[in-house]
């Protein structure tokens, strides 16, 4: 019916004194909507003013006794009850397959709470409390019973926290009408039962065949596999190209087998632990390892192509995931955004939300317990990170390892975190397959319509211990007594189908026997070969390759053209005058006699990479401007507030340039950008820390993904990490990027770690990193970047150094090495980064000669340029010692990494030693004056100078 007709019909139910009461309440509502009862406010919000108000005549009563104020109170109470059912039905819902004592008692849905009895509700017409009911109902009691079935059955809802009116009304209409529910034919129900038999049978076979081995079984949450079947089928039907999935261990092997199509024999092979035998998968199945070291079977991911037409397919990707459970979430979001972005044209990448979507499966304890979940949810509607809606499933097995809910979270539900981000939540009983499929259908439809996140709390249980080697009955005896007596999901569904006469007795037993035979035949037909002891695979040749010979120089005239383009502004753009004056100074930096600073070198590197057709994405907490106000790649019109990126106006650009200020997050954002770089290997993806030490908040991503992802899984990334580093008296948290941690993780050419001291070196290093994008040689770059050195003229160099040469892993120290008689040199200083510039300053500022001291800068610490250094050492015939100089304390920085390398290079009679800060618990002091004293001491000791500036030569 029309809204107008519905409103007139509604107000027609009020007569006599009740009309006066309603008028009085509406007048209060007009003055202050919050002053009236919420149930009346909702009526006035929906129906507006009573239709008789403003009319000159008051409708006559029908002669019967008019309802009293008490009757109106009953109606109001009934309206409150109806609203309570919609908002709080989940509190009374049958969502627990076992452990129903998890549900606390509530009286919010009881008639007595509202002063009502059944006879009161029978006397109230249905359309008074549910005007737009989708079916014919006679009275309010029928309304209450119907809504309880909809909102408090085996599926229940929480969406009152969704502030968008259109979304909330859409959700309410879906639930009120039941139009989201999935209906299956009898044949489809049989297929669903068989799917559950496959899920259960696979777990049973693994349990019997590989006794006491970890598998993190899905049992108790079996319906999750059919739910994934359903959403993948829906997405494939809509021609969505990518479904990006992430999940932890629980049920992973089952999902790999039945959703990703990983061959059973491949999975069986990974279970075999015999030291002298290897089960070999049958011909045509996938190889055993992805990277050269491999990983445990329940960490691996997989990909699968699902045909959805002659010219198109949907690719399902399950991300590799280590043991830090939820840290895969932002990685998957990065995958998804990269799959949605078109990077082929200049400007920001063009995002198509229907190209891909993310699907994340969480653990109940981890979802609420791990902070990276909140970081990921917070990115869901940010311009640089949104992915058009992720479908979340909490695989809720009621226990976190051995920890009960009361010890694991402060909230009622594991899903409550999502409510803070206005994400609709559905709780559903894992023993009701049709309710679970309906929940998934609603989630997908909501995502497609509103392109926002949706969460399903799939409430089941865990039939065995955390990893099949634990005994849960010692820590959860009451719960496991109930679980032991509880039938499996397939058995529960079979009973339902028997009652519906869809299947007969023994149907499930027959299906399970068929599944058992299929799996046993596959296992028995696998080849078993005698092999030597297994070993780590060889690394790919590209990983072994040295990058030093990659040519990155650019013709000077080309550079000038790019620089000119970067200084152009759109017509009518009102830039900040002080800033524009600074930026315009860049116009002459490439001229003879001029020097190019760090920021200009970066801009030229980016511009040239775009001209070469390589997309760039750079993000960080203040990256558009740069933490130290040096970059300014997003300019703001002082009159309109509109923004302009000079990279977007560059005529020579042949690819997209994405630059975004990130939220105040490290782990989430680093994970996102890593995922983006893996999915978009042709791109140069950079993340910049506000200060380098902020990266330590993302240590799990560095440890388990960035540094080892290729070795474990063959996952290739070319990502760049810009970490401001240098000791300038700014205290412990703003000095060190924790260089030592990245060096400790460095091995097998897994990444490059550098600390460069010239703008040209930075330029060439960025271009080298872009050159290996999407190549076998690809690897991440961890770069210690400057702070005060950004504007230091000793870092700025002439334009000629950009148009000739390439990145130099090792460089001669300026000034100190000039015109050096190498036969007199007894001490060779080695170091990297700012301390070497400070030494240059000191040497340049004194009239002392340093005949016995020379120095070189190690610009690339890993891979260490050992061969080049060895060649240099040959030119010093009387060398007595190698001295490693660093700003960081001795137990930090590079010293413990390079010490062994330097020791190998020593000849008989030579020594190596350390000059720097002593062992410290904190990276630096907090007092600037103490810092200066320490810094001066390091420099004077390295140069063998007295405090007064004299050298120690001859003493």
BAMI-262410 format. One record per residue (C-alpha): x, y, z. Coordinates in steps of 0.5 Angstrom, whole numbers, plus 500, padded with zeros to 3 digits. Example, Ala and Ser with C-alpha at 12.3 -4.5 7.8 and 13.67 -1.06 7.14 Angstrom:
% BAMI-262410
x/y/z
525/491/516;
527/498/514;
END
This chain:
% BAMI-262410
x/y/z
500/500/500;
502/507/499;
505/511/505;
500/516/505;
494/511/505;
498/507/511;
499/513/515;
491/515/514;
489/508/516;
494/508/522;
491/515/525;
484/512/524;
485/508/529;
485/513/535;
479/516/537;
476/521/543;
481/522/549;
486/518/546;
486/524/540;
488/529/545;
493/525/549;
496/524/542;
496/531/540;
499/533/547;
505/528/546;
506/531/538;
506/538/541;
512/536/546;
515/532/540;
515/538/536;
519/542/541;
523/537/543;
523/530/540;
527/527/545;
522/529/550;
517/524/548;
517/516/549;
522/513/544;
516/509/541;
512/515/540;
518/518/537;
518/513/532;
511/513/530;
511/521/529;
518/520/525;
515/515/521;
507/518/520;
508/525/522;
503/529/525;
496/526/526;
492/527/520;
486/531/524;
491/536/527;
490/543/523;
483/540/521;
477/545/523;
473/539/525;
474/533/529;
472/526/527;
466/524/531;
467/517/535;
463/511/532;
459/511/538;
462/506/542;
466/507/548;
473/511/547;
479/507/549;
482/510/556;
489/513/557;
490/506/560;
488/503/553;
493/508/550;
499/506/555;
497/499/553;
498/500/546;
505/504/547;
507/498/551;
506/494/546;
510/498/541;
515/498/546;
515/491/546;
515/490/538;
521/495/538;
525/491/544;
524/484/540;
527/488/534;
533/491/538;
534/485/543;
531/479/540;
538/476/540;
539/476/547;
533/471/547;
535/467/541;
537/460/540;
544/461/537;
548/456/541;
548/449/539;
551/447/545;
553/451/551;
547/455/552;
548/458/559;
553/463/555;
546/466/554;
545/471/560;
538/472/562;
534/478/560;
527/480/561;
527/485/555;
522/481/551;
518/479/557;
510/481/557;
511/483/564;
516/488/563;
512/492/559;
506/491/564;
502/487/559;
498/480/558;
497/476/552;
489/478/553;
492/485/552;
495/484/546;
490/480/543;
485/486/544;
490/491/540;
489/490/532;
496/488/529;
496/494/524;
497/499/530;
503/496/532;
506/493/525;
502/497/520;
506/495/514;
506/487/516;
508/483/510;
502/478/512;
495/478/515;
495/478/522;
489/479/527;
492/482/533;
499/484/537;
500/478/540;
501/475/533;
505/480/531;
509/479/537;
510/471/536;
512/473/529;
517/478/530;
520/473/535;
520/468/530;
524/473/526;
529/476/531;
530/471/536;
530/464/533;
536/460/531;
538/467/527;
538/474/530;
540/481/529;
544/487/531;
543/493/527;
540/498/531;
547/501/532;
547/503/524;
546/510/524;
545/510/516;
537/511/516;
537/507/509;
541/501/511;
537/500/517;
531/501/514;
533/496/509;
535/491/514;
529/491/518;
525/490/512;
529/484/510;
528/481/517;
521/483/517;
519/480/511;
524/474/511;
526/476/504;
533/474/505;
532/467/507;
534/461/502;
529/456/500;
532/450/498;
529/444/493;
529/437/496;
534/435/491;
538/441/494;
537/439/501;
540/432/499;
546/436/496;
547/440/502;
547/434/507;
552/430/502;
556/437/503;
556/436/510;
558/429/510;
564/431/506;
566/436/511;
565/431/516;
568/425/513;
574/429/511;
576/430/518;
574/423/520;
579/420/515;
585/425/517;
583/423/524;
584/416/523;
589/416/518;
594/421/521;
593/420/529;
595/425/533;
597/430/528;
595/437/528;
589/439/523;
585/444/527;
579/441/525;
572/444/523;
568/440/527;
562/444/530;
563/449/525;
562/444/519;
556/449/515;
562/454/514;
564/450/508;
557/450/505;
556/458/507;
563/459/503;
560/455/497;
554/459/497;
557/466/497;
562/464/492;
557/462/487;
553/468/488;
559/472/487;
561/468/481;
554/469/478;
555/476/478;
562/476/475;
566/478/480;
573/477/478;
576/476/485;
574/473/492;
580/475/497;
580/470/503;
583/470/509;
582/465/515;
586/462/521;
587/455/522;
581/452/525;
577/449/519;
583/451/514;
585/444/511;
577/443/510;
576/450/506;
583/448/502;
580/441/500;
573/443/499;
573/451/497;
580/452/494;
580/445/490;
587/443/493;
587/436/492;
586/431/497;
593/427/496;
597/433/496;
594/434/503;
595/427/505;
602/428/503;
603/434/507;
601/430/513;
606/424/512;
612/425/517;
616/419/516;
623/421/516;
625/416/510;
619/416/506;
615/422/502;
608/421/500;
608/423/493;
602/427/490;
598/423/484;
600/426/477;
597/433/476;
596/435/483;
600/441/485;
607/441/488;
609/440/495;
612/447/497;
611/454/495;
617/457/497;
624/454/498;
623/453/506;
616/451/505;
611/452/511;
606/447/516;
600/445/512;
595/449/516;
599/456/514;
598/455/506;
594/459/502;
591/457/495;
588/460/489;
582/457/484;
579/459/478;
571/458/477;
569/459/470;
563/464/470;
562/464/463;
566/463/456;
570/470/457;
571/470/465;
572/467/471;
572/468/478;
579/467/482;
578/465/489;
585/466/493;
586/464/500;
592/468/503;
597/464/506;
597/466/514;
602/464/519;
600/463/527;
599/470/528;
591/469/526;
588/476/525;
594/479/522;
592/476/515;
586/481/515;
590/487/513;
594/483/508;
587/481/505;
584/488/504;
591/490/501;
590/484/496;
582/486/495;
584/494/494;
589/492/489;
585/488/485;
580/493/485;
584/499/482;
586/500/475;
593/503/475;
593/504/468;
592/512/467;
595/518/471;
592/521/477;
589/516/483;
588/509/481;
581/508/479;
577/503/484;
571/499/482;
568/496/488;
565/490/484;
572/487/481;
573/484/488;
571/483/495;
574/481/501;
572/475/506;
575/474/512;
574/468/517;
576/470/524;
576/466/531;
572/468/536;
577/470/542;
582/473/536;
577/477/533;
576/481/540;
583/480/543;
588/482/537;
588/490/536;
590/489/528;
582/487/528;
580/494/530;
586/497/526;
583/493/519;
576/495/521;
577/502/522;
580/502/514;
574/500/512;
571/507/509;
577/511/509;
579/513/502;
586/510/501;
584/503/504;
576/502/503;
575/496/499;
567/496/498;
565/492/504;
568/486/507;
564/480/509;
566/477/516;
565/471/519;
567/469/526;
568/462/527;
565/462/534;
567/455/538;
566/458/545;
573/457/547;
580/461/545;
585/455/546;
583/453/553;
581/460/555;
573/461/557;
569/467/554;
569/470/561;
577/471/561;
578/472/554;
573/479/553;
570/484/557;
564/484/552;
557/480/551;
559/477/544;
565/476/540;
563/481/535;
561/487/539;
568/490/537;
564/491/530;
558/495/532;
563/501/534;
564/501/526;
557/501/525;
557/494/522;
551/490/522;
551/483/526;
548/477/525;
548/471/530;
547/464/527;
546/457/530;
551/453/526;
547/447/527;
541/450/523;
544/450/515;
538/454/512;
539/459/517;
547/460/516;
546/460/508;
541/465/509;
545/469/514;
551/469/508;
545/471/503;
544/477/507;
551/479/508;
553/478/500;
546/482/498;
548/488/503;
555/488/501;
553/489/494;
548/494/495;
551/498/500;
559/496/499;
560/496/507;
562/491/511;
558/485/514;
559/480/520;
556/474/521;
557/471/528;
557/463/526;
556/460/533;
558/453/534;
563/449/538;
570/445/537;
569/438/538;
576/436/540;
582/440/543;
585/446/540;
589/442/536;
587/435/537;
593/434/541;
590/437/547;
585/434/552;
579/440/553;
575/436/558;
581/438/563;
579/445/562;
572/445/560;
569/439/563;
562/441/563;
562/444/556;
565/438/553;
560/433/557;
555/437/553;
559/436/546;
560/429/547;
553/428/547;
551/432/542;
550/430/534;
554/432/529;
551/438/524;
550/433/519;
546/428/523;
542/434/526;
540/436/519;
539/429/517;
534/428/522;
530/435/520;
530/432/513;
527/425/515;
522/429/519;
520/433/512;
521/426/508;
526/428/504;
531/423/506;
530/416/509;
533/412/514;
541/411/513;
542/416/508;
547/420/512;
551/413/513;
551/411/506;
554/418/504;
559/418/509;
561/411/507;
561/413/500;
566/419/502;
570/414/506;
571/410/500;
573/416/496;
578/418/500;
581/411/502;
582/410/494;
586/416/493;
590/415/499;
592/408/497;
593/409/490;
598/414/492;
606/413/490;
610/411/496;
618/412/494;
624/411/498;
628/418/498;
634/421/501;
633/426/507;
628/432/505;
632/438/504;
630/446/503;
629/447/496;
634/452/492;
632/459/492;
630/462/485;
636/464/481;
633/471/481;
633/471/488;
641/470/488;
642/475/483;
646/482/485;
642/488/483;
648/493/483;
649/493/475;
642/495/474;
642/502/470;
638/507/473;
641/514/470;
636/519/466;
638/524/461;
639/531/464;
634/534/459;
629/529/461;
630/530/468;
629/538/467;
622/536/463;
620/532/469;
622/538/474;
618/543/470;
612/539/469;
612/538/477;
612/546/478;
606/547/474;
599/548/477;
592/548/474;
589/555/472;
586/558/478;
589/554/483;
591/558/489;
597/555/493;
600/557/499;
604/563/497;
610/561/502;
610/554/500;
610/555/493;
616/560/494;
620/554/497;
617/549/491;
619/554/486;
626/554/488;
627/547/485;
626/550/478;
634/551/478;
636/545/482;
638/541/475;
642/547/473;
650/548/473;
653/549/479;
646/548/483;
645/542/487;
638/537/488;
636/536/495;
633/530/498;
625/532/496;
627/534/489;
630/527/488;
625/523/490;
620/527/486;
624/526/480;
625/519/481;
617/518/482;
616/522/476;
621/518/472;
618/512/474;
611/514/472;
614/516/465;
616/509/465;
609/506/466;
610/504/473;
604/505/478;
606/508/485;
602/508/491;
605/511/497;
602/512/504;
604/514/511;
601/518/517;
603/524/514;
606/522/507;
602/527/503;
606/533/506;
611/529/509;
613/529/517;
618/534/516;
615/538/511;
619/536/505;
615/532/500;
609/537/499;
606/532/493;
599/534/495;
597/542/495;
591/545/498;
588/551/495;
588/556/500;
581/559/498;
577/553/496;
581/547/500;
581/543/494;
587/539/493;
592/538/487;
598/533/486;
603/535/482;
604/528/480;
597/528/477;
598/534/472;
605/531/469;
604/530/462;
609/525/461;
606/520/466;
603/513/464;
601/510/470;
597/512/476;
600/515/482;
596/514/489;
598/518/495;
594/518/502;
595/520/509;
594/513/513;
590/513/519;
594/512/526;
596/505/525;
602/501/523;
601/494/523;
594/494/520;
597/499/514;
603/496/513;
599/489/512;
595/493/507;
600/495/503;
604/489/503;
598/485/501;
597/491/495;
604/490/493;
604/482/493;
597/483/489;
600/489/484;
607/486/483;
608/491/477;
607/497/482;
612/501/487;
609/501/493;
612/505/499;
610/506/506;
613/511/510;
613/511/518;
612/518/521;
618/516/525;
622/510/523;
621/507/530;
614/507/529;
615/501/525;
616/496/531;
608/497/532;
608/492/525;
613/487/527;
609/481/526;
608/483/519;
615/484/518;
617/478/522;
612/473/519;
610/476/512;
615/481/509;
622/478/511;
620/471/510;
613/470/505;
617/469/499;
622/463/503;
615/460/506;
610/461/501;
613/464/494;
610/470/496;
613/476/492;
613/483/494;
617/489/492;
615/494/497;
619/500/500;
619/502/507;
621/509/509;
624/509/516;
626/516/518;
633/515/522;
638/519/525;
641/521/532;
639/528/533;
637/529/540;
630/528/539;
630/522/545;
629/514/545;
623/514/540;
625/519/535;
632/517/534;
632/509/532;
628/506/526;
631/499/530;
636/498/524;
638/492/528;
632/488/528;
631/489/520;
639/486/519;
637/480/524;
632/478/519;
636/479/513;
638/473/510;
638/469/503;
637/476/499;
630/477/502;
630/484/502;
635/490/501;
637/494/508;
640/501/506;
642/508/509;
644/512/504;
647/519/505;
646/523/498;
640/525/494;
642/522/488;
643/515/492;
636/515/494;
634/517/487;
638/511/484;
635/506/489;
628/508/488;
629/507/480;
632/500/482;
627/498/486;
622/500/481;
626/496/475;
625/490/479;
618/490/480;
614/484/477;
621/481/476;
624/474/479;
629/479/482;
624/483/486;
625/484/494;
623/489/499;
627/495/501;
628/497/508;
631/504/507;
633/509/513;
631/516/511;
634/522/514;
630/528/518;
635/534/519;
639/531/513;
633/533/508;
635/540/508;
643/539/509;
647/541/503;
652/535/504;
646/531/502;
644/535/496;
648/533/490;
649/536/482;
644/534/477;
650/530/473;
650/525/479;
643/523/477;
644/523/469;
650/518/470;
652/512/474;
647/508/478;
646/506/486;
653/505/489;
653/500/495;
659/503/498;
662/510/497;
668/514/499;
667/519/504;
667/526/502;
673/531/504;
677/526/508;
678/521/502;
680/527/497;
687/526/495;
689/521/500;
696/518/500;
693/511/501;
700/508/503;
700/513/510;
693/510/512;
693/506/518;
685/507/520;
679/506/515;
673/508/518;
667/505/516;
659/507/517;
653/509/514;
648/514/515;
648/521/519;
654/519/523;
658/519/517;
655/526/515;
657/529/522;
664/526/521;
664/530/514;
662/536/517;
667/536/523;
673/534/518;
671/540/514;
671/545/520;
678/544/522;
684/545/519;
687/539/522;
690/533/517;
688/526/517;
694/523/513;
693/516/517;
685/516/517;
681/514/511;
673/513/511;
668/509/506;
660/509/507;
657/503/507;
650/505/503;
647/498/503;
648/494/509;
645/488/507;
646/485/502;
653/487/505;
658/489/499;
663/485/502;
667/484/495;
667/491/493;
670/493/500;
675/487/500;
678/490/493;
678/497/497;
682/494/502;
687/492/497;
689/499/496;
691/500/503;
698/497/504;
699/499/511;
692/499/514;
692/497/521;
685/497/523;
678/497/521;
673/502/525;
666/501/525;
663/508/527;
655/508/529;
651/513/532;
647/507/535;
649/503/542;
653/498/541;
648/492/542;
644/496/537;
645/499/529;
649/495/525;
655/493/529;
653/486/531;
651/484/524;
658/487/520;
663/485/526;
663/478/523;
664/480/516;
669/485/518;
673/480/521;
673/475/515;
676/481/511;
682/482/516;
689/480/514;
694/478/519;
696/483/524;
690/487/523;
684/489/528;
677/491/528;
674/495/533;
667/499/535;
666/506/536;
660/509/538;
655/509/544;
656/503/549;
651/498/550;
644/501/552;
637/499/554;
634/505/551;
636/507/544;
638/514/546;
638/519/551;
633/524/552;
636/530/554;
639/534/548;
645/537/551;
647/530/553;
646/527/546;
651/533/543;
656/531/548;
656/523/546;
655/525/539;
662/529/539;
665/524/543;
664/519/538;
666/523/532;
673/525/536;
674/518/538;
673/516/531;
678/521/528;
683/520/534;
682/528/536;
683/530/543;
677/534/546;
681/541/543;
681/538/536;
688/536/536;
689/529/533;
692/523/536;
697/522/530;
704/521/533;
702/520/540;
END
